[in-house]
Amino acid sequence: MGVLEQFQNWLLNYLPDWAAYLIPVLIAFTILSTCIILVVMSFIYIERRLIGRFQIRQGPNRAGPQGVLQPVADAVKILLKEDIIPILADRKIHWLAPVITFVPVLLIFAIIPWGHGAFIADLNIGILYIIAISSLGVVGIFMAGWSSSNKYSLLGAMRVMAQMISYEIPLVLSIIGVLIIAGSMSMVSIVEAQTVPFFLLQPLGFLIFFLALAAEINRSPFDLLEADSEIVAGFHTEYSGMKYGLFMLGEYAHAFAASAILTALFLGGGKGPLLPDAMWFMLKVFIIFAALVWMRGTLPRLRVDQLMEFAWKFLFPLAIINIFVTGIEVILWPEFPWWLMFVNIPIAAILIVLWSSMFRVYGERVSFTHFGRGVAKGMALTFRHLFRHPITVQYPEQRLSVSKRARGQRFVRDELKRAPCVLACPASVDAQGYVALITQGRFVEAVELIRQTNPFPVVCGRVCTHPCETACNRKSMDKAVAIRDLKRFVTDYEMSIGRGEITPYPRTRDERVAVIGSGPGGLTAARDLARMGYGVTVFEALPIAGGMMAVGIPEYRLPKAVLQKEIDGILQLGVELKLNSPVGKNGLTLESLKGQGYKAIIIAVGAHDSMKLDIPGEDVEGVYHGVFFLRDGLLGKDVTVGNRVAIVGGGNVAIDAARTALRLGAKDVTIVYRRSRQEMPADEEEIEDAEAEGIKIHYLAAPVRVLEDSGKMAGLECIRMELGEPDASGRRRPVPVEGSEFVLDIDMLIPAIGQAIDLSCLPQDHELNITKRGTFEVDPLSMATNIPGIFACGDAVSGPATVVEAIGAGTRAALAVDCYLRGEKFEELEPVLPLKEVAFEDLDISDVESKDRAKMPHLPVEGRIRGFEEAALGFSEETAIEEANRCLNCGFCAWCRQCEDACPYGVIRIVPQETPEGMTGVDRFDIDLGECIFCGLCIEACPAHRLYLSRIYEAACYRRGDMALDKEGLKPSPEKQPSAYARPEIEPALPKQALLLDRNRVVEEEEEEKEKVK
């Protein structure tokens, strides 16, 4: 017997029957209404408070202690608002609609069992009663939309009705499993039947009920009503004052009632230890509501098509299956024992996974694993916010501090950080950017991005020493991203589909520039100068272009046809090339070039000479220096190798010579290197490939003399070495071990210990300053020699270097020539902002899984050593995308779009930018402040930590003029390039990041010298 019936029986002893029945009802209605309104107000406060904390805000904090009176203030505000009724509205129905929406909710609480014996009425058809009463809310919504005489309100009402009806069906079906187990429709009986909470026995039914419940009461992510209201299409957009307040009360009262029903059906009602039943019941209700708020603060809103498909294609079939499975279990085990929960939980998980694989949106399968991980990640992010200190500014106690870099509610960090892979690249290639493009399948755009700063992406994709991978933050976690191999993939992809038409750069400058040498440095400088509008002519002494790329790298690493395509592409841009034109011979000199009208000359000759061993017998027959050995073979000359070949050296040239000798027919090939494997300068991949092909390497050994017999080679005497103290290179100095000599039985020796610069382009009486190393002495900033108008770059300045280092040097030389021809002093140009590297410790890798690095496939060893076919085969598209996704996306905005994906309400719009500076960025970063809920998920998702949440929440809401972050905020602008030198009147055409790094290095060296002098 309920409390109400007991009270009625007591009153019958003293009052007439009609009074005894009426008074308890009025008292119960008053108490119930008051309690519901109080709970609704507490729900409103809890939701605002939680949403605030989920967004790292404090939430209500002014109206009363901790803002507890904020709902009261809202109620007063609604009561005082003017009641505005549209002229064409049906006044009676317009007034009745909110009443019908709110009042039926109160009737639901009549049968809610708050605790043992604590209920107003116990109906044996309680479930049917709840379903019937809930349906009246749909009628109220339709009346509200229709009575407004507004087609948008009516359409909004119809959409909400469609949603509610669609989700009401799986909701009701999910209850049937509970009714089968409990054997009753009475809410009291259902609670009493739960010796084990039914959510354990009916996990699938519980999940379906919870999701359908969220949709029924218009909670995220099913709050389509809110979306409609925001575009003036909600059913209650024509309401104001207390009528609107009734809709608001009705929504929260529905949430209260729904949470109470779920508690009674699946959570055992008020059952629990220690505390009274009513307290347990309310505690469970508040936990359910908090979960709904958590969802609202995290999950994105569904589109109407997704919302309806989720109900009919996912929840509805699973609800039917749940009834079928429950029925079978009840037939087999009529008592429905508690241990069935260990059966039903796995069944529910399997059904969800299987059914989600069949669930399609726009014909595409929905990955439950991907979806589930996304939801879990978002929920975890917002949950962590609960324990973070809120950023709300207590005004006026705290002063607002507005940064000049503020844009709406987002800030850009003061320091500009770049990914370490980009900073490590001598050519300033935006590795982070093109790897991000690969993850999106935008392979052609990735190649175009590389070419903005590197005219040889095909070459570097094969032979680059990849300093970017050495700096990669990923290696601190497992292994570096295969950046070079990804570059190889996109360039191969471009070649497979054709590069497309190449348009020559327009000639906008009268000056002409001569470049001596067609290696990577010379051709890069020529390309960049042509892009600036200059006329450029390249003079090459050899019959083929490419410098050491063409005559120093074997075809199994860099096929001639591949290199020639790259060179042809540069020539098509407007660069003139003259082969068989050695400067310094046949009357072609530096002076004659000036006489022909060239206003500047860049000397970019390569390291085409070989360094000698300086040991006895080096001049006997059978000694073939590595540089000449490789060059003669690549120029098509007849090169004969011995049966037993030894190569002295540890660099890539030594490895190339050894592998080339093997392919030319040598039976036994040995490399002699004076240090250990750790100090060997050759690429690790090249060493491994050489060993796989059967090449032997003698570490810690050095040649002493060449043995000869009748003027021919008879062997090589070597001595063992041990490592001593580090030398100038930082490597430990090799020290001979006395008495450890041994002899290698060889008939051919290839020294490859280093290269020297070919200075044959200079006359005997030249006035250019030359260093002790035989390189050109230049200003480290301007790249200028001691003679005005003559510049040098690449190997000619640094000595033997890598392809990518030569490319970077060519870019710097082109910039220096541009400054010279414009009459600017290069030394006066100062960097605007310093670049900083994103450290591994700066990254949030909590949700990043360790994953093996993709391995480059190769031809079988037996096949590749028989000829010069390219050994590395390249990645497949699937492998490339998978490997690119290993990137941690360090640095500033690289257009990874993770913020866009993380936004729960889709208010972020990123517009890509095509920049001549060669850096991926965004042209506009738009944030709709009218939609933004300031949850901060975009900030959490940004791998480069480029976004801030403003401390001025209220101010941001009204700063409509600051609704976007433009490229000045997230990337360098033409006026403020962190990688550029200040020259605002000239639109920069080339990346100057490498120049800045070189400037910083020079400044640091100057400071060190000053300290030494002191």
Secondary structure in CASP SS format (residue, H / E / C, confidence):
PFRMAT SS
TARGET T0000
AUTHOR 0000-0000-0000
METHOD secondary structure of the structure
MODEL  1
M C 1.00
G C 1.00
V H 1.00
L H 1.00
E H 1.00
Q H 1.00
F H 1.00
Q H 1.00
N H 1.00
W H 1.00
L H 1.00
L H 1.00
N C 1.00
Y C 1.00
L C 1.00
P C 1.00
D H 1.00
W H 1.00
A H 1.00
A H 1.00
Y H 1.00
L H 1.00
I H 1.00
P H 1.00
V H 1.00
L H 1.00
I H 1.00
A H 1.00
F H 1.00
T H 1.00
I H 1.00
L H 1.00
S H 1.00
T H 1.00
C H 1.00
I H 1.00
I H 1.00
L H 1.00
V H 1.00
V H 1.00
M H 1.00
S H 1.00
F H 1.00
I H 1.00
Y H 1.00
I H 1.00
E H 1.00
R H 1.00
R H 1.00
L H 1.00
I H 1.00
G H 1.00
R H 1.00
F H 1.00
Q C 1.00
I C 1.00
R C 1.00
Q C 1.00
G C 1.00
P C 1.00
N C 1.00
R C 1.00
A C 1.00
G C 1.00
P H 1.00
Q H 1.00
G H 1.00
V C 1.00
L C 1.00
Q H 1.00
P H 1.00
V H 1.00
A H 1.00
D H 1.00
A H 1.00
V H 1.00
K H 1.00
I H 1.00
L H 1.00
L H 1.00
K C 1.00
E C 1.00
D C 1.00
I C 1.00
I C 1.00
P C 1.00
I C 1.00
L C 1.00
A C 1.00
D C 1.00
R H 1.00
K H 1.00
I H 1.00
H H 1.00
W H 1.00
L H 1.00
A H 1.00
P H 1.00
V H 1.00
I H 1.00
T H 1.00
F H 1.00
V H 1.00
P H 1.00
V H 1.00
L H 1.00
L H 1.00
I H 1.00
F H 1.00
A H 1.00
I H 1.00
I C 1.00
P C 1.00
W C 1.00
G E 1.00
H C 1.00
G C 1.00
A E 1.00
F C 1.00
I C 1.00
A C 1.00
D C 1.00
L C 1.00
N C 1.00
I C 1.00
G H 1.00
I H 1.00
L H 1.00
Y H 1.00
I H 1.00
I H 1.00
A H 1.00
I H 1.00
S H 1.00
S H 1.00
L H 1.00
G H 1.00
V H 1.00
V H 1.00
G H 1.00
I H 1.00
F H 1.00
M H 1.00
A H 1.00
G H 1.00
W H 1.00
S H 1.00
S C 1.00
S C 1.00
N C 1.00
K H 1.00
Y H 1.00
S H 1.00
L H 1.00
L H 1.00
G H 1.00
A H 1.00
M H 1.00
R H 1.00
V H 1.00
M H 1.00
A H 1.00
Q H 1.00
M H 1.00
I H 1.00
S H 1.00
Y H 1.00
E H 1.00
I H 1.00
P H 1.00
L H 1.00
V H 1.00
L H 1.00
S H 1.00
I H 1.00
I H 1.00
G H 1.00
V H 1.00
L H 1.00
I H 1.00
I H 1.00
A H 1.00
G C 1.00
S C 1.00
M C 1.00
S C 1.00
M H 1.00
V H 1.00
S H 1.00
I H 1.00
V H 1.00
E H 1.00
A C 1.00
Q C 1.00
T C 1.00
V C 1.00
P C 1.00
F H 1.00
F H 1.00
L H 1.00
L H 1.00
Q C 1.00
P H 1.00
L H 1.00
G H 1.00
F H 1.00
L H 1.00
I H 1.00
F H 1.00
F H 1.00
L H 1.00
A H 1.00
L H 1.00
A H 1.00
A H 1.00
E H 1.00
I C 1.00
N C 1.00
R C 1.00
S C 1.00
P C 1.00
F C 1.00
D C 1.00
L H 1.00
L H 1.00
E H 1.00
A H 1.00
D H 1.00
S H 1.00
E H 1.00
I C 1.00
V C 1.00
A C 1.00
G C 1.00
F C 1.00
H C 1.00
T C 1.00
E C 1.00
Y C 1.00
S C 1.00
G H 1.00
M H 1.00
K H 1.00
Y H 1.00
G H 1.00
L H 1.00
F H 1.00
M H 1.00
L H 1.00
G H 1.00
E H 1.00
Y H 1.00
A H 1.00
H H 1.00
A H 1.00
F H 1.00
A H 1.00
A H 1.00
S H 1.00
A H 1.00
I H 1.00
L H 1.00
T H 1.00
A H 1.00
L H 1.00
F H 1.00
L C 1.00
G C 1.00
G C 1.00
G C 1.00
K C 1.00
G C 1.00
P C 1.00
L C 1.00
L C 1.00
P C 1.00
D H 1.00
A H 1.00
M H 1.00
W H 1.00
F H 1.00
M H 1.00
L H 1.00
K H 1.00
V H 1.00
F H 1.00
I H 1.00
I H 1.00
F H 1.00
A H 1.00
A H 1.00
L H 1.00
V H 1.00
W H 1.00
M H 1.00
R H 1.00
G C 1.00
T C 1.00
L C 1.00
P C 1.00
R C 1.00
L C 1.00
R C 1.00
V H 1.00
D H 1.00
Q H 1.00
L H 1.00
M H 1.00
E H 1.00
F H 1.00
A H 1.00
W H 1.00
K H 1.00
F H 1.00
L H 1.00
F H 1.00
P H 1.00
L H 1.00
A H 1.00
I H 1.00
I H 1.00
N H 1.00
I H 1.00
F H 1.00
V H 1.00
T H 1.00
G H 1.00
I H 1.00
E H 1.00
V H 1.00
I H 1.00
L H 1.00
W C 1.00
P C 1.00
E C 1.00
F C 1.00
P C 1.00
W H 1.00
W H 1.00
L H 1.00
M H 1.00
F H 1.00
V H 1.00
N H 1.00
I H 1.00
P H 1.00
I H 1.00
A H 1.00
A H 1.00
I H 1.00
L H 1.00
I H 1.00
V H 1.00
L H 1.00
W H 1.00
S H 1.00
S H 1.00
M H 1.00
F C 1.00
R E 1.00
V E 1.00
Y C 1.00
G C 1.00
E E 1.00
R E 1.00
V C 1.00
S C 1.00
F H 1.00
T H 1.00
H H 1.00
F H 1.00
G H 1.00
R H 1.00
G H 1.00
V H 1.00
A H 1.00
K H 1.00
G H 1.00
M H 1.00
A H 1.00
L H 1.00
T H 1.00
F H 1.00
R H 1.00
H H 1.00
L C 1.00
F C 1.00
R C 1.00
H C 1.00
P C 1.00
I C 1.00
T C 1.00
V C 1.00
Q C 1.00
Y C 1.00
P C 1.00
E C 1.00
Q C 1.00
R C 1.00
L C 1.00
S C 1.00
V C 1.00
S C 1.00
K C 1.00
R C 1.00
A C 1.00
R E 1.00
G C 1.00
Q C 1.00
R E 1.00
F E 1.00
V C 1.00
R C 1.00
D C 1.00
E C 1.00
L E 1.00
K E 1.00
R E 1.00
A C 1.00
P H 1.00
C H 1.00
V H 1.00
L H 1.00
A H 1.00
C C 1.00
P C 1.00
A C 1.00
S C 1.00
V C 1.00
D C 1.00
A H 1.00
Q H 1.00
G H 1.00
Y H 1.00
V H 1.00
A H 1.00
L H 1.00
I H 1.00
T H 1.00
Q C 1.00
G C 1.00
R C 1.00
F H 1.00
V H 1.00
E H 1.00
A H 1.00
V H 1.00
E H 1.00
L H 1.00
I H 1.00
R H 1.00
Q C 1.00
T C 1.00
N C 1.00
P C 1.00
F C 1.00
P H 1.00
V H 1.00
V H 1.00
C H 1.00
G H 1.00
R H 1.00
V H 1.00
C C 1.00
T C 1.00
H C 1.00
P H 1.00
C H 1.00
E H 1.00
T H 1.00
A H 1.00
C C 1.00
N H 1.00
R H 1.00
K H 1.00
S H 1.00
M C 1.00
D C 1.00
K C 1.00
A C 1.00
V C 1.00
A C 1.00
I H 1.00
R H 1.00
D H 1.00
L H 1.00
K H 1.00
R H 1.00
F H 1.00
V H 1.00
T H 1.00
D H 1.00
Y H 1.00
E H 1.00
M H 1.00
S H 1.00
I H 1.00
G C 1.00
R C 1.00
G C 1.00
E C 1.00
I C 1.00
T C 1.00
P C 1.00
Y C 1.00
P C 1.00
R C 1.00
T C 1.00
R C 1.00
D C 1.00
E C 1.00
R E 1.00
V E 1.00
A E 1.00
V E 1.00
I E 1.00
G C 1.00
S C 1.00
G C 1.00
P H 1.00
G H 1.00
G H 1.00
L H 1.00
T H 1.00
A H 1.00
A H 1.00
R H 1.00
D H 1.00
L H 1.00
A H 1.00
R H 1.00
M C 1.00
G C 1.00
Y C 1.00
G E 1.00
V E 1.00
T E 1.00
V E 1.00
F E 1.00
E C 1.00
A C 1.00
L C 1.00
P C 1.00
I C 1.00
A C 1.00
G C 1.00
G C 1.00
M H 1.00
M H 1.00
A H 1.00
V H 1.00
G C 1.00
I C 1.00
P C 1.00
E C 1.00
Y C 1.00
R C 1.00
L C 1.00
P C 1.00
K H 1.00
A H 1.00
V H 1.00
L H 1.00
Q H 1.00
K H 1.00
E H 1.00
I H 1.00
D H 1.00
G H 1.00
I H 1.00
L H 1.00
Q C 1.00
L C 1.00
G C 1.00
V E 1.00
E E 1.00
L E 1.00
K E 1.00
L C 1.00
N C 1.00
S C 1.00
P C 1.00
V C 1.00
G C 1.00
K E 1.00
N C 1.00
G C 1.00
L E 1.00
T C 1.00
L H 1.00
E H 1.00
S H 1.00
L H 1.00
K H 1.00
G H 1.00
Q C 1.00
G C 1.00
Y E 1.00
K E 1.00
A E 1.00
I E 1.00
I E 1.00
I E 1.00
A C 1.00
V C 1.00
G C 1.00
A C 1.00
H C 1.00
D E 1.00
S E 1.00
M C 1.00
K C 1.00
L C 1.00
D C 1.00
I C 1.00
P C 1.00
G C 1.00
E C 1.00
D C 1.00
V C 1.00
E E 1.00
G C 1.00
V E 1.00
Y C 1.00
H C 1.00
G H 1.00
V H 1.00
F H 1.00
F H 1.00
L H 1.00
R H 1.00
D H 1.00
G H 1.00
L H 1.00
L C 1.00
G C 1.00
K C 1.00
D C 1.00
V C 1.00
T C 1.00
V C 1.00
G C 1.00
N C 1.00
R E 1.00
V E 1.00
A E 1.00
I E 1.00
V E 1.00
G C 1.00
G C 1.00
G C 1.00
N H 1.00
V H 1.00
A H 1.00
I H 1.00
D H 1.00
A H 1.00
A H 1.00
R H 1.00
T H 1.00
A H 1.00
L H 1.00
R H 1.00
L C 1.00
G C 1.00
A C 1.00
K C 1.00
D E 1.00
V E 1.00
T E 1.00
I E 1.00
V E 1.00
Y C 1.00
R C 1.00
R C 1.00
S C 1.00
R H 1.00
Q H 1.00
E H 1.00
M C 1.00
P C 1.00
A C 1.00
D C 1.00
E H 1.00
E H 1.00
E H 1.00
I H 1.00
E H 1.00
D H 1.00
A H 1.00
E H 1.00
A H 1.00
E C 1.00
G C 1.00
I C 1.00
K E 1.00
I E 1.00
H E 1.00
Y C 1.00
L C 1.00
A E 1.00
A E 1.00
P E 1.00
V E 1.00
R E 1.00
V E 1.00
L E 1.00
E E 1.00
D E 1.00
S C 1.00
G C 1.00
K E 1.00
M E 1.00
A E 1.00
G E 1.00
L E 1.00
E E 1.00
C E 1.00
I E 1.00
R E 1.00
M E 1.00
E E 1.00
L E 1.00
G E 1.00
E E 1.00
P E 1.00
D C 1.00
A C 1.00
S C 1.00
G C 1.00
R C 1.00
R E 1.00
R E 1.00
P E 1.00
V E 1.00
P E 1.00
V C 1.00
E C 1.00
G C 1.00
S C 1.00
E C 1.00
F E 1.00
V E 1.00
L E 1.00
D C 1.00
I C 1.00
D C 1.00
M E 1.00
L E 1.00
I E 1.00
P E 1.00
A C 1.00
I C 1.00
G C 1.00
Q E 1.00
A E 1.00
I C 1.00
D C 1.00
L C 1.00
S C 1.00
C C 1.00
L C 1.00
P C 1.00
Q C 1.00
D C 1.00
H C 1.00
E C 1.00
L C 1.00
N C 1.00
I E 1.00
T C 1.00
K C 1.00
R C 1.00
G C 1.00
T C 1.00
F E 1.00
E C 1.00
V C 1.00
D C 1.00
P C 1.00
L C 1.00
S C 1.00
M C 1.00
A E 1.00
T C 1.00
N C 1.00
I C 1.00
P C 1.00
G C 1.00
I E 1.00
F E 1.00
A E 1.00
C C 1.00
G C 1.00
D H 1.00
A H 1.00
V H 1.00
S H 1.00
G C 1.00
P C 1.00
A C 1.00
T C 1.00
V H 1.00
V H 1.00
E H 1.00
A H 1.00
I H 1.00
G H 1.00
A H 1.00
G H 1.00
T H 1.00
R H 1.00
A H 1.00
A H 1.00
L H 1.00
A H 1.00
V H 1.00
D H 1.00
C H 1.00
Y H 1.00
L H 1.00
R C 1.00
G C 1.00
E C 1.00
K C 1.00
F H 1.00
E H 1.00
E H 1.00
L C 1.00
E C 1.00
P E 1.00
V C 1.00
L C 1.00
P C 1.00
L E 1.00
K E 1.00
E E 1.00
V C 1.00
A C 1.00
F H 1.00
E H 1.00
D H 1.00
L C 1.00
D C 1.00
I C 1.00
S C 1.00
D C 1.00
V C 1.00
E C 1.00
S C 1.00
K C 1.00
D C 1.00
R C 1.00
A C 1.00
K C 1.00
M C 1.00
P C 1.00
H E 1.00
L C 1.00
P C 1.00
V H 1.00
E H 1.00
G H 1.00
R H 1.00
I C 1.00
R C 1.00
G C 1.00
F C 1.00
E C 1.00
E C 1.00
A C 1.00
A E 1.00
L C 1.00
G C 1.00
F C 1.00
S C 1.00
E H 1.00
E H 1.00
T H 1.00
A H 1.00
I H 1.00
E H 1.00
E H 1.00
A H 1.00
N C 1.00
R C 1.00
C C 1.00
L C 1.00
N C 1.00
C C 1.00
G C 1.00
F C 1.00
C C 1.00
A C 1.00
W C 1.00
C C 1.00
R C 1.00
Q H 1.00
C H 1.00
E H 1.00
D H 1.00
A H 1.00
C C 1.00
P C 1.00
Y C 1.00
G C 1.00
V C 1.00
I E 1.00
R E 1.00
I E 1.00
V E 1.00
P E 1.00
Q C 1.00
E C 1.00
T C 1.00
P C 1.00
E C 1.00
G C 1.00
M C 1.00
T C 1.00
G C 1.00
V E 1.00
D E 1.00
R E 1.00
F E 1.00
D E 1.00
I E 1.00
D C 1.00
L C 1.00
G C 1.00
E C 1.00
C C 1.00
I C 1.00
F C 1.00
C C 1.00
G C 1.00
L H 1.00
C H 1.00
I H 1.00
E H 1.00
A H 1.00
C C 1.00
P C 1.00
A C 1.00
H C 1.00
R C 1.00
L C 1.00
Y E 1.00
L E 1.00
S C 1.00
R C 1.00
I C 1.00
Y H 1.00
E H 1.00
A H 1.00
A H 1.00
C H 1.00
Y H 1.00
R C 1.00
R H 1.00
G H 1.00
D H 1.00
M C 1.00
A E 1.00
L E 1.00
D E 1.00
K H 1.00
E H 1.00
G H 1.00
L H 1.00
K C 1.00
P C 1.00
S C 1.00
P C 1.00
E C 1.00
K C 1.00
Q C 1.00
P C 1.00
S C 1.00
A C 1.00
Y E 1.00
A C 1.00
R C 1.00
P C 1.00
E C 1.00
I C 1.00
E C 1.00
P C 1.00
A C 1.00
L C 1.00
P C 1.00
K C 1.00
Q H 1.00
A H 1.00
L H 1.00
L H 1.00
L H 1.00
D H 1.00
R H 1.00
N H 1.00
R H 1.00
V H 1.00
V H 1.00
E H 1.00
E H 1.00
E H 1.00
E H 1.00
E H 1.00
E H 1.00
K H 1.00
E H 1.00
K H 1.00
V H 1.00
K C 1.00
END
